[in-house]
Amino acid sequence: MPYRVHRFDLRMSKDQGNLQRFLNSLRGEVIAVVPNVTMGPFWAHKVDFVLVVEKIET
């Protein structure tokens, strides 16, 4: 089975609707959503983007 990896840049406080529309627009099966967590000022954690792994039907 082939897989496709998508990168979705986001702000956690504003892009919930955009992420939902993106996930619903995928044709294949979503296998994993992997967040990229970084450290901000004062040890605050921040998610810059997520990687979405999609299993494509052949």
PDB file of N, CA, C, O and CB in Angstrom:
ATOM      1  N   MET A   1       0.829  -1.186   0.000  1.00  0.00           N
ATOM      2  CA  MET A   1       0.000   0.000   0.000  1.00  0.00           C
ATOM      3  C   MET A   1       0.879   1.257   0.000  1.00  0.00           C
ATOM      4  O   MET A   1       1.825   1.349   0.783  1.00  0.00           O
ATOM      5  CB  MET A   1      -0.946  -0.006   1.215  1.00  0.00           C
ATOM      6  N   PRO A   2       0.578   2.203  -0.855  1.00  0.00           N
ATOM      7  CA  PRO A   2       1.336   3.456  -0.840  1.00  0.00           C
ATOM      8  C   PRO A   2       0.802   4.407   0.245  1.00  0.00           C
ATOM      9  O   PRO A   2      -0.373   4.380   0.609  1.00  0.00           O
ATOM     10  CB  PRO A   2       1.272   4.136  -2.226  1.00  0.00           C
ATOM     11  N   TYR A   3       1.705   5.234   0.732  1.00  0.00           N
ATOM     12  CA  TYR A   3       1.368   6.224   1.754  1.00  0.00           C
ATOM     13  C   TYR A   3       1.754   7.599   1.260  1.00  0.00           C
ATOM     14  O   TYR A   3       2.664   7.739   0.442  1.00  0.00           O
ATOM     15  CB  TYR A   3       2.073   5.911   3.095  1.00  0.00           C
ATOM     16  N   ARG A   4       1.074   8.605   1.745  1.00  0.00           N
ATOM     17  CA  ARG A   4       1.401   9.989   1.435  1.00  0.00           C
ATOM     18  C   ARG A   4       1.486  10.744   2.766  1.00  0.00           C
ATOM     19  O   ARG A   4       0.647  10.564   3.650  1.00  0.00           O
ATOM     20  CB  ARG A   4       0.330  10.635   0.465  1.00  0.00           C
ATOM     21  N   VAL A   5       2.504  11.586   2.892  1.00  0.00           N
ATOM     22  CA  VAL A   5       2.676  12.388   4.103  1.00  0.00           C
ATOM     23  C   VAL A   5       2.420  13.849   3.743  1.00  0.00           C
ATOM     24  O   VAL A   5       3.037  14.393   2.828  1.00  0.00           O
ATOM     25  CB  VAL A   5       4.112  12.200   4.719  1.00  0.00           C
ATOM     26  N   HIS A   6       1.501  14.471   4.474  1.00  0.00           N
ATOM     27  CA  HIS A   6       1.146  15.875   4.267  1.00  0.00           C
ATOM     28  C   HIS A   6       1.666  16.690   5.447  1.00  0.00           C
ATOM     29  O   HIS A   6       1.643  16.234   6.590  1.00  0.00           O
ATOM     30  CB  HIS A   6      -0.401  16.050   4.106  1.00  0.00           C
ATOM     31  N   ARG A   7       2.128  17.884   5.158  1.00  0.00           N
ATOM     32  CA  ARG A   7       2.532  18.810   6.215  1.00  0.00           C
ATOM     33  C   ARG A   7       1.462  19.885   6.304  1.00  0.00           C
ATOM     34  O   ARG A   7       1.103  20.491   5.294  1.00  0.00           O
ATOM     35  CB  ARG A   7       3.954  19.435   5.937  1.00  0.00           C
ATOM     36  N   PHE A   8       0.946  20.126   7.517  1.00  0.00           N
ATOM     37  CA  PHE A   8      -0.098  21.120   7.723  1.00  0.00           C
ATOM     38  C   PHE A   8       0.395  22.117   8.768  1.00  0.00           C
ATOM     39  O   PHE A   8       0.477  21.793   9.953  1.00  0.00           O
ATOM     40  CB  PHE A   8      -1.442  20.450   8.167  1.00  0.00           C
ATOM     41  N   ASP A   9       0.725  23.343   8.319  1.00  0.00           N
ATOM     42  CA  ASP A   9       1.153  24.403   9.241  1.00  0.00           C
ATOM     43  C   ASP A   9      -0.072  24.957   9.962  1.00  0.00           C
ATOM     44  O   ASP A   9      -1.119  25.161   9.349  1.00  0.00           O
ATOM     45  CB  ASP A   9       1.911  25.543   8.482  1.00  0.00           C
ATOM     46  N   LEU A  10       0.063  25.199  11.261  1.00  0.00           N
ATOM     47  CA  LEU A  10      -1.096  25.662  12.003  1.00  0.00           C
ATOM     48  C   LEU A  10      -0.724  26.432  13.252  1.00  0.00           C
ATOM     49  O   LEU A  10       0.397  26.359  13.755  1.00  0.00           O
ATOM     50  CB  LEU A  10      -1.960  24.506  12.370  1.00  0.00           C
ATOM     51  N   ARG A  11      -1.701  27.164  13.725  1.00  0.00           N
ATOM     52  CA  ARG A  11      -1.697  27.751  15.058  1.00  0.00           C
ATOM     53  C   ARG A  11      -2.815  27.060  15.824  1.00  0.00           C
ATOM     54  O   ARG A  11      -3.969  27.076  15.396  1.00  0.00           O
ATOM     55  CB  ARG A  11      -1.889  29.329  15.020  1.00  0.00           C
ATOM     56  N   MET A  12      -2.481  26.466  16.934  1.00  0.00           N
ATOM     57  CA  MET A  12      -3.451  25.651  17.655  1.00  0.00           C
ATOM     58  C   MET A  12      -4.684  26.451  18.080  1.00  0.00           C
ATOM     59  O   MET A  12      -5.776  25.890  18.172  1.00  0.00           O
ATOM     60  CB  MET A  12      -2.798  25.034  18.873  1.00  0.00           C
ATOM     61  N   SER A  13      -4.530  27.734  18.336  1.00  0.00           N
ATOM     62  CA  SER A  13      -5.658  28.530  18.814  1.00  0.00           C
ATOM     63  C   SER A  13      -6.599  28.986  17.704  1.00  0.00           C
ATOM     64  O   SER A  13      -7.732  29.378  17.987  1.00  0.00           O
ATOM     65  CB  SER A  13      -5.148  29.728  19.548  1.00  0.00           C
ATOM     66  N   LYS A  14      -6.150  28.944  16.424  1.00  0.00           N
ATOM     67  CA  LYS A  14      -6.960  29.506  15.348  1.00  0.00           C
ATOM     68  C   LYS A  14      -7.328  28.539  14.236  1.00  0.00           C
ATOM     69  O   LYS A  14      -8.319  28.773  13.544  1.00  0.00           O
ATOM     70  CB  LYS A  14      -6.252  30.643  14.761  1.00  0.00           C
ATOM     71  N   ASP A  15      -6.587  27.478  14.035  1.00  0.00           N
ATOM     72  CA  ASP A  15      -6.733  26.666  12.835  1.00  0.00           C
ATOM     73  C   ASP A  15      -7.467  25.343  13.027  1.00  0.00           C
ATOM     74  O   ASP A  15      -7.291  24.429  12.221  1.00  0.00           O
ATOM     75  CB  ASP A  15      -5.403  26.390  12.284  1.00  0.00           C
ATOM     76  N   GLN A  16      -8.267  25.219  14.051  1.00  0.00           N
ATOM     77  CA  GLN A  16      -8.995  23.976  14.276  1.00  0.00           C
ATOM     78  C   GLN A  16      -9.944  23.685  13.114  1.00  0.00           C
ATOM     79  O   GLN A  16     -10.008  22.548  12.645  1.00  0.00           O
ATOM     80  CB  GLN A  16      -9.776  24.045  15.597  1.00  0.00           C
ATOM     81  N   GLY A  17     -10.668  24.675  12.651  1.00  0.00           N
ATOM     82  CA  GLY A  17     -11.593  24.483  11.540  1.00  0.00           C
ATOM     83  C   GLY A  17     -10.882  24.128  10.252  1.00  0.00           C
ATOM     84  O   GLY A  17     -11.353  23.279   9.495  1.00  0.00           O
ATOM     85  N   ASN A  18      -9.731  24.779   9.990  1.00  0.00           N
ATOM     86  CA  ASN A  18      -8.958  24.473   8.782  1.00  0.00           C
ATOM     87  C   ASN A  18      -8.424  23.048   8.811  1.00  0.00           C
ATOM     88  O   ASN A  18      -8.437  22.356   7.793  1.00  0.00           O
ATOM     89  CB  ASN A  18      -7.798  25.459   8.628  1.00  0.00           C
ATOM     90  N   LEU A  19      -7.955  22.606   9.976  1.00  0.00           N
ATOM     91  CA  LEU A  19      -7.461  21.231  10.106  1.00  0.00           C
ATOM     92  C   LEU A  19      -8.599  20.239   9.899  1.00  0.00           C
ATOM     93  O   LEU A  19      -8.409  19.208   9.255  1.00  0.00           O
ATOM     94  CB  LEU A  19      -6.806  21.013  11.488  1.00  0.00           C
ATOM     95  N   GLN A  20      -9.763  20.533  10.429  1.00  0.00           N
ATOM     96  CA  GLN A  20     -10.918  19.660  10.268  1.00  0.00           C
ATOM     97  C   GLN A  20     -11.312  19.546   8.795  1.00  0.00           C
ATOM     98  O   GLN A  20     -11.575  18.444   8.313  1.00  0.00           O
ATOM     99  CB  GLN A  20     -12.101  20.180  11.096  1.00  0.00           C
ATOM    100  N   ARG A  21     -11.357  20.662   8.078  1.00  0.00           N
ATOM    101  CA  ARG A  21     -11.679  20.636   6.647  1.00  0.00           C
ATOM    102  C   ARG A  21     -10.630  19.857   5.858  1.00  0.00           C
ATOM    103  O   ARG A  21     -10.966  19.103   4.945  1.00  0.00           O
ATOM    104  CB  ARG A  21     -11.793  22.064   6.099  1.00  0.00           C
ATOM    105  N   PHE A  22      -9.346  20.044   6.218  1.00  0.00           N
ATOM    106  CA  PHE A  22      -8.273  19.331   5.542  1.00  0.00           C
ATOM    107  C   PHE A  22      -8.402  17.826   5.734  1.00  0.00           C
ATOM    108  O   PHE A  22      -8.301  17.068   4.769  1.00  0.00           O
ATOM    109  CB  PHE A  22      -6.921  19.810   6.049  1.00  0.00           C
ATOM    110  N   LEU A  23      -8.622  17.387   6.965  1.00  0.00           N
ATOM    111  CA  LEU A  23      -8.731  15.955   7.249  1.00  0.00           C
ATOM    112  C   LEU A  23      -9.955  15.349   6.556  1.00  0.00           C
ATOM    113  O   LEU A  23      -9.893  14.221   6.066  1.00  0.00           O
ATOM    114  CB  LEU A  23      -8.810  15.716   8.766  1.00  0.00           C
ATOM    115  N   ASN A  24     -11.054  16.086   6.514  1.00  0.00           N
ATOM    116  CA  ASN A  24     -12.257  15.576   5.862  1.00  0.00           C
ATOM    117  C   ASN A  24     -12.121  15.543   4.344  1.00  0.00           C
ATOM    118  O   ASN A  24     -12.865  14.820   3.681  1.00  0.00           O
ATOM    119  CB  ASN A  24     -13.452  16.422   6.249  1.00  0.00           C
ATOM    120  N   SER A  25     -11.185  16.309   3.776  1.00  0.00           N
ATOM    121  CA  SER A  25     -11.013  16.336   2.323  1.00  0.00           C
ATOM    122  C   SER A  25     -10.102  15.211   1.822  1.00  0.00           C
ATOM    123  O   SER A  25     -10.031  14.978   0.615  1.00  0.00           O
ATOM    124  CB  SER A  25     -10.448  17.681   1.897  1.00  0.00           C
ATOM    125  N   LEU A  26      -9.414  14.518   2.711  1.00  0.00           N
ATOM    126  CA  LEU A  26      -8.525  13.439   2.297  1.00  0.00           C
ATOM    127  C   LEU A  26      -9.334  12.254   1.801  1.00  0.00           C
ATOM    128  O   LEU A  26     -10.369  11.917   2.374  1.00  0.00           O
ATOM    129  CB  LEU A  26      -7.608  13.015   3.452  1.00  0.00           C
ATOM    130  N   ARG A  27      -8.861  11.623   0.735  1.00  0.00           N
ATOM    131  CA  ARG A  27      -9.578  10.491   0.150  1.00  0.00           C
ATOM    132  C   ARG A  27      -9.197   9.167   0.801  1.00  0.00           C
ATOM    133  O   ARG A  27     -10.021   8.254   0.874  1.00  0.00           O
ATOM    134  CB  ARG A  27      -9.310  10.422  -1.338  1.00  0.00           C
ATOM    135  N   GLY A  28      -7.969   9.053   1.271  1.00  0.00           N
ATOM    136  CA  GLY A  28      -7.503   7.805   1.871  1.00  0.00           C
ATOM    137  C   GLY A  28      -7.781   7.758   3.361  1.00  0.00           C
ATOM    138  O   GLY A  28      -8.487   8.602   3.912  1.00  0.00           O
ATOM    139  N   GLU A  29      -7.207   6.746   3.997  1.00  0.00           N
ATOM    140  CA  GLU A  29      -7.376   6.546   5.433  1.00  0.00           C
ATOM    141  C   GLU A  29      -6.243   7.252   6.181  1.00  0.00           C
ATOM    142  O   GLU A  29      -5.073   7.091   5.835  1.00  0.00           O
ATOM    143  CB  GLU A  29      -7.405   5.029   5.782  1.00  0.00           C
ATOM    144  N   VAL A  30      -6.593   8.033   7.202  1.00  0.00           N
ATOM    145  CA  VAL A  30      -5.582   8.717   8.010  1.00  0.00           C
ATOM    146  C   VAL A  30      -5.000   7.696   8.981  1.00  0.00           C
ATOM    147  O   VAL A  30      -5.715   7.105   9.791  1.00  0.00           O
ATOM    148  CB  VAL A  30      -6.189   9.956   8.778  1.00  0.00           C
ATOM    149  N   ILE A  31      -3.681   7.503   8.880  1.00  0.00           N
ATOM    150  CA  ILE A  31      -2.992   6.528   9.721  1.00  0.00           C
ATOM    151  C   ILE A  31      -2.464   7.178  10.995  1.00  0.00           C
ATOM    152  O   ILE A  31      -2.560   6.596  12.076  1.00  0.00           O
ATOM    153  CB  ILE A  31      -1.844   5.875   8.948  1.00  0.00           C
ATOM    154  N   ALA A  32      -1.900   8.398  10.871  1.00  0.00           N
ATOM    155  CA  ALA A  32      -1.313   9.062  12.030  1.00  0.00           C
ATOM    156  C   ALA A  32      -1.311  10.568  11.824  1.00  0.00           C
ATOM    157  O   ALA A  32      -1.244  11.060  10.697  1.00  0.00           O
ATOM    158  CB  ALA A  32       0.116   8.553  12.287  1.00  0.00           C
ATOM    159  N   VAL A  33      -1.387  11.287  12.937  1.00  0.00           N
ATOM    160  CA  VAL A  33      -1.193  12.735  12.965  1.00  0.00           C
ATOM    161  C   VAL A  33      -0.075  12.985  13.972  1.00  0.00           C
ATOM    162  O   VAL A  33      -0.231  12.733  15.167  1.00  0.00           O
ATOM    163  CB  VAL A  33      -2.534  13.518  13.352  1.00  0.00           C
ATOM    164  N   VAL A  34       1.059  13.487  13.468  1.00  0.00           N
ATOM    165  CA  VAL A  34       2.258  13.650  14.298  1.00  0.00           C
ATOM    166  C   VAL A  34       2.537  15.141  14.465  1.00  0.00           C
ATOM    167  O   VAL A  34       2.854  15.816  13.486  1.00  0.00           O
ATOM    168  CB  VAL A  34       3.493  12.919  13.664  1.00  0.00           C
ATOM    169  N   PRO A  35       2.425  15.671  15.690  1.00  0.00           N
ATOM    170  CA  PRO A  35       2.707  17.093  15.900  1.00  0.00           C
ATOM    171  C   PRO A  35       4.205  17.363  16.040  1.00  0.00           C
ATOM    172  O   PRO A  35       4.946  16.526  16.555  1.00  0.00           O
ATOM    173  CB  PRO A  35       1.974  17.594  17.140  1.00  0.00           C
ATOM    174  N   ASN A  36       4.645  18.539  15.578  1.00  0.00           N
ATOM    175  CA  ASN A  36       6.017  19.000  15.791  1.00  0.00           C
ATOM    176  C   ASN A  36       5.962  20.011  16.934  1.00  0.00           C
ATOM    177  O   ASN A  36       5.492  21.135  16.758  1.00  0.00           O
ATOM    178  CB  ASN A  36       6.644  19.636  14.471  1.00  0.00           C
ATOM    179  N   VAL A  37       6.443  19.604  18.094  1.00  0.00           N
ATOM    180  CA  VAL A  37       6.378  20.435  19.295  1.00  0.00           C
ATOM    181  C   VAL A  37       7.731  21.103  19.514  1.00  0.00           C
ATOM    182  O   VAL A  37       8.763  20.432  19.539  1.00  0.00           O
ATOM    183  CB  VAL A  37       5.970  19.591  20.540  1.00  0.00           C
ATOM    184  N   THR A  38       7.723  22.432  19.672  1.00  0.00           N
ATOM    185  CA  THR A  38       8.941  23.189  19.942  1.00  0.00           C
ATOM    186  C   THR A  38       8.793  23.955  21.251  1.00  0.00           C
ATOM    187  O   THR A  38       7.692  24.129  21.774  1.00  0.00           O
ATOM    188  CB  THR A  38       9.257  24.156  18.779  1.00  0.00           C
ATOM    189  N   MET A  39       9.935  24.406  21.762  1.00  0.00           N
ATOM    190  CA  MET A  39       9.937  25.203  22.994  1.00  0.00           C
ATOM    191  C   MET A  39       9.927  26.680  22.643  1.00  0.00           C
ATOM    192  O   MET A  39      10.714  27.139  21.816  1.00  0.00           O
ATOM    193  CB  MET A  39      11.166  24.863  23.877  1.00  0.00           C
ATOM    194  N   GLY A  40       9.044  27.406  23.269  1.00  0.00           N
ATOM    195  CA  GLY A  40       8.997  28.845  23.101  1.00  0.00           C
ATOM    196  C   GLY A  40       9.634  29.530  24.297  1.00  0.00           C
ATOM    197  O   GLY A  40      10.318  28.891  25.097  1.00  0.00           O
ATOM    198  N   PRO A  41       9.409  30.824  24.415  1.00  0.00           N
ATOM    199  CA  PRO A  41       9.951  31.536  25.573  1.00  0.00           C
ATOM    200  C   PRO A  41       9.303  31.045  26.873  1.00  0.00           C
ATOM    201  O   PRO A  41       8.138  30.646  26.890  1.00  0.00           O
ATOM    202  CB  PRO A  41       9.738  33.054  25.415  1.00  0.00           C
ATOM    203  N   PHE A  42      10.066  31.082  27.936  1.00  0.00           N
ATOM    204  CA  PHE A  42       9.620  30.669  29.272  1.00  0.00           C
ATOM    205  C   PHE A  42       9.177  29.208  29.298  1.00  0.00           C
ATOM    206  O   PHE A  42       8.266  28.851  30.046  1.00  0.00           O
ATOM    207  CB  PHE A  42       8.474  31.564  29.743  1.00  0.00           C
ATOM    208  N   TRP A  43       9.805  28.371  28.497  1.00  0.00           N
ATOM    209  CA  TRP A  43       9.554  26.936  28.437  1.00  0.00           C
ATOM    210  C   TRP A  43       8.127  26.604  28.027  1.00  0.00           C
ATOM    211  O   TRP A  43       7.609  25.548  28.391  1.00  0.00           O
ATOM    212  CB  TRP A  43       9.852  26.311  29.771  1.00  0.00           C
ATOM    213  N   ALA A  44       7.499  27.471  27.291  1.00  0.00           N
ATOM    214  CA  ALA A  44       6.144  27.212  26.801  1.00  0.00           C
ATOM    215  C   ALA A  44       6.235  26.358  25.541  1.00  0.00           C
ATOM    216  O   ALA A  44       7.003  26.676  24.633  1.00  0.00           O
ATOM    217  CB  ALA A  44       5.378  28.547  26.516  1.00  0.00           C
ATOM    218  N   HIS A  45       5.478  25.301  25.478  1.00  0.00           N
ATOM    219  CA  HIS A  45       5.494  24.418  24.323  1.00  0.00           C
ATOM    220  C   HIS A  45       4.543  24.934  23.256  1.00  0.00           C
ATOM    221  O   HIS A  45       3.505  25.524  23.558  1.00  0.00           O
ATOM    222  CB  HIS A  45       5.120  22.986  24.729  1.00  0.00           C
ATOM    223  N   LYS A  46       4.915  24.702  22.006  1.00  0.00           N
ATOM    224  CA  LYS A  46       4.155  25.227  20.884  1.00  0.00           C
ATOM    225  C   LYS A  46       4.171  24.203  19.752  1.00  0.00           C
ATOM    226  O   LYS A  46       5.206  23.588  19.492  1.00  0.00           O
ATOM    227  CB  LYS A  46       4.730  26.590  20.411  1.00  0.00           C
ATOM    228  N   VAL A  47       3.039  24.012  19.075  1.00  0.00           N
ATOM    229  CA  VAL A  47       2.964  23.125  17.916  1.00  0.00           C
ATOM    230  C   VAL A  47       3.031  23.994  16.671  1.00  0.00           C
ATOM    231  O   VAL A  47       2.153  24.825  16.438  1.00  0.00           O
ATOM    232  CB  VAL A  47       1.655  22.251  17.934  1.00  0.00           C
ATOM    233  N   ASP A  48       4.086  23.800  15.860  1.00  0.00           N
ATOM    234  CA  ASP A  48       4.273  24.580  14.635  1.00  0.00           C
ATOM    235  C   ASP A  48       3.504  23.985  13.459  1.00  0.00           C
ATOM    236  O   ASP A  48       2.869  24.707  12.689  1.00  0.00           O
ATOM    237  CB  ASP A  48       5.754  24.668  14.290  1.00  0.00           C
ATOM    238  N   PHE A  49       3.568  22.685  13.331  1.00  0.00           N
ATOM    239  CA  PHE A  49       2.891  21.997  12.238  1.00  0.00           C
ATOM    240  C   PHE A  49       2.622  20.563  12.641  1.00  0.00           C
ATOM    241  O   PHE A  49       3.171  20.066  13.625  1.00  0.00           O
ATOM    242  CB  PHE A  49       3.726  22.050  10.940  1.00  0.00           C
ATOM    243  N   VAL A  50       1.773  19.907  11.872  1.00  0.00           N
ATOM    244  CA  VAL A  50       1.539  18.480  12.070  1.00  0.00           C
ATOM    245  C   VAL A  50       1.810  17.765  10.754  1.00  0.00           C
ATOM    246  O   VAL A  50       1.605  18.321   9.675  1.00  0.00           O
ATOM    247  CB  VAL A  50       0.082  18.205  12.571  1.00  0.00           C
ATOM    248  N   LEU A  51       2.269  16.540  10.859  1.00  0.00           N
ATOM    249  CA  LEU A  51       2.421  15.669   9.699  1.00  0.00           C
ATOM    250  C   LEU A  51       1.259  14.687   9.729  1.00  0.00           C
ATOM    251  O   LEU A  51       1.001  14.044  10.747  1.00  0.00           O
ATOM    252  CB  LEU A  51       3.815  14.921   9.701  1.00  0.00           C
ATOM    253  N   VAL A  52       0.562  14.579   8.603  1.00  0.00           N
ATOM    254  CA  VAL A  52      -0.582  13.679   8.496  1.00  0.00           C
ATOM    255  C   VAL A  52      -0.186  12.569   7.528  1.00  0.00           C
ATOM    256  O   VAL A  52       0.137  12.834   6.370  1.00  0.00           O
ATOM    257  CB  VAL A  52      -1.884  14.438   8.013  1.00  0.00           C
ATOM    258  N   VAL A  53      -0.213  11.333   8.004  1.00  0.00           N
ATOM    259  CA  VAL A  53       0.114  10.178   7.174  1.00  0.00           C
ATOM    260  C   VAL A  53      -1.192   9.585   6.656  1.00  0.00           C
ATOM    261  O   VAL A  53      -2.075   9.209   7.427  1.00  0.00           O
ATOM    262  CB  VAL A  53       0.944   9.111   7.974  1.00  0.00           C
ATOM    263  N   GLU A  54      -1.290   9.513   5.327  1.00  0.00           N
ATOM    264  CA  GLU A  54      -2.503   9.027   4.670  1.00  0.00           C
ATOM    265  C   GLU A  54      -2.183   7.744   3.901  1.00  0.00           C
ATOM    266  O   GLU A  54      -1.209   7.693   3.150  1.00  0.00           O
ATOM    267  CB  GLU A  54      -3.092  10.112   3.715  1.00  0.00           C
ATOM    268  N   LYS A  55      -2.995   6.722   4.088  1.00  0.00           N
ATOM    269  CA  LYS A  55      -2.870   5.472   3.348  1.00  0.00           C
ATOM    270  C   LYS A  55      -3.757   5.594   2.103  1.00  0.00           C
ATOM    271  O   LYS A  55      -4.965   5.805   2.206  1.00  0.00           O
ATOM    272  CB  LYS A  55      -3.279   4.223   4.237  1.00  0.00           C
ATOM    273  N   ILE A  56      -3.135   5.458   0.931  1.00  0.00           N
ATOM    274  CA  ILE A  56      -3.844   5.664  -0.329  1.00  0.00           C
ATOM    275  C   ILE A  56      -4.300   4.317  -0.876  1.00  0.00           C
ATOM    276  O   ILE A  56      -3.530   3.357  -0.919  1.00  0.00           O
ATOM    277  CB  ILE A  56      -2.946   6.400  -1.359  1.00  0.00           C
ATOM    278  N   GLU A  57      -5.553   4.261  -1.290  1.00  0.00           N
ATOM    279  CA  GLU A  57      -6.084   3.043  -1.894  1.00  0.00           C
ATOM    280  C   GLU A  57      -5.612   2.945  -3.344  1.00  0.00           C
ATOM    281  O   GLU A  57      -5.571   3.943  -4.064  1.00  0.00           O
ATOM    282  CB  GLU A  57      -7.635   3.019  -1.818  1.00  0.00           C
ATOM    283  N   THR A  58      -5.259   1.738  -3.758  1.00  0.00           N
ATOM    284  CA  THR A  58      -4.818   1.556  -5.140  1.00  0.00           C
ATOM    285  C   THR A  58      -5.893   0.920  -5.977  1.00  0.00           C
ATOM    286  O   THR A  58      -5.693   0.692  -7.170  1.00  0.00           O
ATOM    287  CB  THR A  58      -3.563   0.716  -5.195  1.00  0.00           C
TER     288      THR A  58
END
